[in-house]
Amino acid sequence: MPAPYFIIYNPLTYNLMDLMPAGRITPLDVVSYLTGKNAKDINPENVLEFVDFQLEKQRVTMIDTLAIEMYSAVYIQNQLARLARAHLIVMVDGKRRMFSDVIKDKKRMPRAVFITSMSSNFPTAAAATLVFNHARVPVVIGGIHVSTSPEDVDIFIRAYAPSPEIISVVKGAGDSVTMSEILDDLANGKLKPEYLGYKLIENGVWGDLPNIEHIEPLKIGLLNKLPVIRHTPIKNFRINPVAPYTGCPFSCKFCSISTLPKKQRALRFRDPDDFIEELKITQRGPVDFQNRYFFFTPDNLLLGKRNLHALLDKIISSDLCINYAVQISIDVANDEALLAKIRRSGGTHFFIGLESLDIRNLKYINKHIVGDIEKQGVSVKEYYASKIKTIHAHGISVHGSFILGLPYDYFNSITDNTGIEIANFCRKNRIGVQPSTIVDLPGSVFFNESQENNRFLYGKKGTMDYFVSLCITDLAETNRTPPDSLYNSPLVIAAMVYEIAKRVGSPARAVINSASIFARSLLHPTKNGEGIHVVQRFTDALCSAISQMAVSLYKEQGEALVRSSHGVRGIMERLYDQEKNPRVRDMFRSYVLQFTEKTEGINHGRREAFQGTK
């Protein structure tokens, strides 16, 4: 008898916007669109024909581009493996490993499917849940979207499921207490509609767990396209996510966790020794580019405060040989002693939320550094440039995130706008960039305000337009009405985002940034390269250079999103088609042509083919 197993599903995001307007369709029509088959025909005998979705409709996200595994999915995988020793735990993402392959290999359906999802891939999670429900496979859905919007499970999944009683939601963390309760209820056939979890991260979750069937690691594809890298050990470069602590005490208006109860988002720290043990488990065997580079996942490393110093000291005193990237606020540059300690422990790359070069926009989003900028009496550009210079002086690479579509952004022409200003700033200061749009994430204060003020673009919460448009909450295009200064046009914002990525992420610019930080890093090594350890010093510097090469991949992601392909309209063509402002259409008529698919008639009948499954 084959061993029983659970599936952990980490869904891809799919481009569903060609289904808009979606007032006449249902979530089952989304299943039809994703599979190319009529979802009315699903039954317990043919479920296997509907479990896999068409990859040409995937919407490439930043996570896919940078090849960073979703830490939450791996964490739940390990939780289950520890708590359900008699079961195999199998990760599926619908690309590296398909549902159908697993089910055929195991010769039986899983005991249950556990899904962790964000807002952008919630429609995928819903579609998969509906398919498995026809085979009476229990599904447990967790993640930030259902934690902030649990009613969406009732509206878009249970309402269309033949067996809604075997669909459950986890609000909050998938901690050991919560997961144990779920496993007990599954064994007794009494799954509850909802579970609450509070411990965002726990000690003792990692280790050698023989009942996990590991999925093939994500790969940074572009690195293998470069001849200078393709035939070197760098081709195996991997970014390994780890979490020393989780949670956030702040309530930023644009953040999806801002409306969660404080108990469910409170900062929670792991024991430093437990964290070090996870790093060592990842770095077993010879140190190479597969196990050397880590991404510390906290939204801001500085939230660790006193705990941070203890953690850094543990890393420095250990025999680990690591480099790591972190998300951190720009004011880290005010503490050069801390900067030096971060660098010595392996700090290699900083991802910093710069958001805007206009002080009025920073005030609008409640950016905490506004007071410091005004106190110093300098411009935002001058303030940021001085801090970046300090960070670079410690040999640490930088890329900044910027939000486009804020109230004080401007657009005079395709070559004179806020986006070009940001691109020029990044090029001048030799940093990478992650340009994104202002997006109202479900659960955020901004989302609730847009719903109340009718500033949303794609439908009231609870409608199919809202459900379908969740796929664009990946920050690549806006879902709220843009300001008057941008002609109220999503197309204007999308063009600025693309131009930033293109100008800052070009191969030539990536090489310039990489060479610059390589030289600085060589002079300021981590503990690995101190003294006579010349090879380690060189490798340290190389990791900084690779960091800049990697963040230039935002250009590749942008290209994948804006261009029409395989009969699916890209962002530019789709937003141009829906643009109502004659002046904007005139400005962009020639510009948009470069992003369209060349095949004549490729778009004809695309929507109609998927509206008949009622």
C-alpha positions, 0 to 999 in steps of 0.5 A: 500500500502506498504511503499516505501523503500531504501536498503543500501547494505554493501557487503560481500567479496567472494573468487573468486580466483578459477575463475582464470585465468579469461580471458574467463569469464565475470562479469555475470559468477561471478554472476553464481559462487556466486549464483550457477545458470546460470546468462544467465537465469536472467529476471525481473520475476526471479530476486529474485532467484539471489539476494542472494549469497552462504555464503560458498564462503565468504572470511572472513575479519578482519571486520567480525572477529572483528565484527566492523560494517562498519561506512560508511554504517551506516552513509549513512543509517542515511543520507538517513533516515533524507533526505527521511522521507517517506521511510523505510531504510533497511540495507542488508549484505547478511548474517545477512539480505538477499535481498530476505527476505526483498523483500518478506517482503515488497512485492515490489522491493526497490525504489533504492539500495545504495551500499558502497564498498571497492576494496575487495567487489567491485566484490560483489557490481558489481554482485548485481548491475547486478542482480537488473538491470534486475529488473530495480532497480536503483543502486547508488554505492559509496565507496573508490573503485569507488572514485579512479577507477570510470571507473571500473563501466563502464567496469564491470557493465554498459557494461553488464547491460540491463539498464546502465542508472539507475546505478550511481556512487558517487565519494567522500563523501555521504554528505547531499548535494550530497544525496539530489541531488540523491534523487531528481533525483531518484524522477524525473527519471533522475539519473546522471551517476556520483555525487561528494561529498566533506564533509566527515562527517557532524554534525547532522546525528545521532539521533532517526530515526524511519524509519530505520530498524536496522540490527542485530548487529555483534557478536564476535563469539569466545568470546562465545566459551570460557566457562569462557565468555559464561555464563557472560555478556561479551558474549554480548561484542560489538565494536561500531565504531564512527568517531570524524573526517575523512580524511587524509592529507598524501599521503602514497604510499600504501594507496588507497586514496593517489591519490584522490584530496586533497579536497576529503580527507581533514581532516574534524572535527565534532563539539565535542558536536555532537560527544559526542551526538552520544556516548550518543545515543549509550550508552542510558540506563544502561551501559553494554558491548554492549554500553560501548566499542567504536572504534574511526575510524580515521586512526591516532588519532593524526591527530586531534592535537588541536581539539583532546585535546578539544574532550578528555576534553569533554569526561572527563567532560561528564557523559559518561562511555566509553572505546575505541580503536583507531588507532594511531602512535607510537610517541604518546609515546613521549607525556606522558601528552597526553597519560595520558589524552587519558587514563583518557578519556577512551583510552583502546587499541591502534592499531599501524602501526609498519609495519616492524622491518627493518629500510630499509623497513620503509624508503621504505614505507616513514614511518615518524618515521625513522628520530627519530629512526636514531636520537636516534641511536637505532635499530627499535626493541629497539625503538618500545620496549621502546615506547610500554613500555611507553604506557603499563605503562599507562594501555593501551593495544597494537597491532601492524600491520606489512606488509609482502613482503617488499623488505628487508624481508627474508626467509631462512626456515619456521622457520627462516624468517621475520615472525618468527622474528616479532612473537618473537618480539610481544611475548616478548613485550606482544602485539597483532598483525595484520600481513598483506601482501603488497597489491597494492590497486587500487588508491594507488601510489604502484598500479599505479607503479605496473601497469606501471612496470608489477609487478602485479600478476593477470592482467592489470587493466580493465581485468577480472583477475584484477576484480576477484583478487580484492577480495584479496585486503583485505590485507591477500595475496599479488597481486604484485610480491614479492621480490627476497629475498622471492623467488618471491613467494606469498606462502612464504609471506602467510606462514609468515603471517599465522605463525605470527598470529598462534604464537602470537594469540594462546590461551595461548599467548592471556591469557598471554597478557590479564593478563599482561595488566589487571594488568597494567590497574587496576593500571591506570584506566580511569576517570570511575574507579578513587577513590572509584569506584572499580567496574568501575576500574575492568571493565576498566581493563577487557576491556583492557584484552578483547581487547587483547583477541579480537585481537587474533582473527586474528588467527581465520581469518587466519585459515578461509582463509588458509584452503580449505573448501566446495570445495573452495581452501584456500590460501595455497592450491591455492598458492601452486598449482600456485607456479612455483619455484621447490625449494619453492614447495619442501619446502612447500610440507608437510607444505601445506597438513595440509590446504587441504580439505580431501574429494577426488576429491573435486576440480574436475570441480570447474572452468569448472562449472562456465565458460559456461554462456557467 
